[in-house]
Amino acid sequence: MSASSLCVVATAFFALGVVWFTGKALGMRTAGTPPAHIGARPEPVATRERIDLRQPLRALAVTHGATLAQRGIGLDLRLPEDPLPVAVIAGDLPQLMAHIADAAAATLPQGTTLHVLARAEGHQAVISWREATIDSDTDAPRLSHAFETSASRAATPRIHACRAIVARHGARIYTAPSPLGDGCLTLRFPLYGDRAVRAPKGLL
């Protein structure tokens, strides 16, 4: 065999060796890397617990009543005798109530009373928030307007936090009439269990 033939054979064997080594290395890497769906872990589902919606409202009077009073804002709570059971993530309701109270403190003027009415309507627990001023000034800032427009910079982060909590529970926060009057900031949560109460006409 001539020298040129030996050179060709050696080159061919070298090329085959490179191909074999590369294929083996790739195979080992593929075998050692699990598919993405195997390594990924599902996010834990937050546990929900049954809570009487009246409880965080009562606590609100204790935790934020003094702060509102210092700003010249009164707090009037109207709660039903019967429980308002809802299934929520632990800690979310107190945070939601606190954010609304903080938004009210940042939005409403002195001399305002914030009326809060909680009740059951149909298969929902409903909370209405409405402010009333001493002089009945129609141009005074309104809590529901702040939530609709995010007009108050001081209240905007709290408003976004409220919307996030409400969305997480499949609830609603919007402006609607109530027995307190027109333009109420309204919260609606699904009632837990089979309790159902007929809602007054025109208030849904």
C-alpha positions in Angstrom: 0.0 0.0 0.0 1.4 3.4 -1.0 2.0 6.2 1.4 -0.9 8.2 -0.1 -3.3 5.3 0.4 -2.2 4.9 4.1 -2.8 8.7 4.6 -6.3 8.4 3.2 -7.2 5.4 5.4 -5.8 7.1 8.5 -7.8 10.3 7.8 -11.0 8.2 7.3 -10.5 6.3 10.6 -9.8 9.6 12.4 -13.0 11.2 11.0 -15.1 8.1 12.1 -13.6 8.3 15.6 -14.5 12.0 15.9 -18.1 11.3 14.8 -18.4 8.4 17.2 -17.1 10.4 20.2 -19.3 13.3 19.4 -22.4 11.1 19.2 -21.6 9.4 22.4 -21.1 12.7 24.2 -24.4 14.1 22.9 -26.2 11.0 23.9 -24.8 11.2 27.5 -25.8 14.8 27.8 -29.3 14.1 26.5 -29.7 11.2 28.9 -28.6 13.3 31.8 -31.0 16.2 31.2 -34.6 15.4 32.1 -37.3 17.0 30.0 -38.6 20.4 31.1 -42.0 19.0 32.1 -40.3 16.4 34.4 -38.1 18.9 36.3 -40.8 21.6 36.6 -42.8 21.6 39.8 -46.4 22.8 39.9 -46.9 26.0 42.0 -48.5 25.2 45.3 -52.2 26.0 45.5 -53.0 28.5 48.3 -55.2 26.9 50.9 -58.6 28.6 51.5 -60.4 28.7 54.7 -63.9 29.6 55.7 -64.2 33.1 57.3 -67.1 35.1 58.4 -66.8 38.3 56.5 -68.0 40.3 59.5 -64.8 39.5 61.4 -62.3 41.5 59.3 -64.8 44.4 59.2 -65.0 44.4 63.0 -61.3 44.3 63.1 -61.1 47.2 60.7 -62.8 49.5 63.3 -60.1 48.5 65.8 -57.1 48.7 63.5 -58.0 51.7 61.4 -60.7 53.6 63.2 -58.3 55.8 65.1 -56.2 56.5 62.0 -59.3 57.6 60.1 -60.5 59.7 63.1 -57.1 61.5 63.1 -57.8 62.5 59.6 -61.3 63.7 60.4 -63.0 60.7 58.9 -65.7 58.8 60.8 -66.4 55.1 60.3 -69.9 53.7 60.5 -70.2 49.9 60.3 -73.5 48.2 59.7 -73.2 44.4 60.0 -76.0 41.8 59.8 -76.8 39.5 62.7 -76.2 36.3 60.6 -72.7 35.2 59.5 -71.4 36.0 56.0 -69.3 32.9 55.4 -66.8 33.1 52.5 -63.9 30.8 51.4 -60.7 32.9 51.1 -57.0 32.7 51.4 -55.8 33.3 54.9 -54.8 36.9 55.5 -56.2 38.3 52.3 -59.4 39.7 53.7 -57.7 41.8 56.5 -55.3 43.1 53.9 -58.1 44.0 51.5 -60.0 45.9 54.2 -56.9 47.6 55.3 -56.1 48.7 51.8 -59.6 50.1 51.3 -59.4 52.0 54.6 -56.0 53.4 53.6 -57.3 54.5 50.2 -60.2 56.2 52.0 -57.8 58.0 54.3 -55.8 59.2 51.3 -58.8 60.2 49.3 -61.6 61.6 51.5 -61.6 65.1 53.1 -62.0 65.9 56.7 -65.6 65.9 58.0 -66.5 62.8 56.0 -68.2 59.7 57.5 -67.4 56.5 55.7 -70.5 54.2 55.9 -70.0 50.5 55.4 -72.9 48.2 54.9 -72.4 44.4 54.8 -75.2 41.9 53.8 -76.1 38.8 51.9 -77.7 39.1 48.5 -78.5 35.9 46.6 -75.5 33.6 46.8 -73.1 36.5 47.4 -71.8 38.4 50.4 -71.9 42.2 49.6 -70.1 45.1 51.2 -71.0 48.7 50.2 -68.8 51.7 51.0 -70.1 55.2 50.7 -68.9 58.5 52.1 -71.1 61.3 53.4 -69.9 64.8 54.1 -71.4 67.3 56.7 -72.2 69.9 54.0 -73.3 67.3 51.4 -70.8 68.7 48.9 -71.5 66.9 45.6 -68.0 67.8 44.3 -66.2 66.2 47.2 -63.8 63.3 46.4 -65.5 59.8 46.4 -63.9 56.5 47.3 -65.6 54.7 44.4 -64.3 57.4 41.9 -60.7 56.9 43.2 -61.0 53.2 42.5 -62.4 53.8 39.0 -59.8 56.4 37.9 -56.9 55.9 40.2 -56.9 59.7 40.5 -55.2 59.7 43.9 -51.5 58.9 43.6 -51.3 58.2 47.3 -54.1 55.6 47.0 -53.1 54.0 43.6 -50.8 51.2 45.0 -53.5 50.2 47.5 -56.1 50.2 44.8 -54.0 47.9 42.6 -53.5 45.6 45.6 -57.3 45.5 46.3 -57.9 44.5 42.7 -55.3 41.8 42.8 -56.9 40.2 45.9 -60.4 40.5 44.6 -59.4 38.9 41.2 -57.6 36.0 43.1 -60.9 35.1 44.7 -63.2 35.4 41.7 -64.9 38.3 43.4 -65.9 41.8 42.1 -65.1 45.4 43.1 -67.0 48.1 41.2 -69.4 51.0 41.7 -73.0 50.3 42.2 -76.1 51.6 44.1 -77.0 50.2 47.5 -79.3 51.0 50.4 -76.7 53.6 51.3 -77.3 55.5 48.0 -75.8 55.8 44.6 -72.1 55.5 43.7 -71.0 53.0 46.4 -67.8 51.1 46.2 -69.1 47.6 46.1 -67.5 44.3 47.0 -69.1 40.9 46.1 -67.8 37.6 47.3 -69.4 34.2 46.7 -71.0 32.9 49.8 -69.7 29.7 51.2 -72.3 26.9 51.4 -75.9 26.8 50.3 -77.1 30.1 52.0 -79.1 32.3 49.6 -80.9 35.5 50.2 -83.0 37.4 47.7 -81.3 40.6 46.6 -83.3 43.8 46.5 -84.4 44.7 43.0 -81.9 47.0 41.2 -79.0 46.5 43.5 -77.0 43.8 41.8 
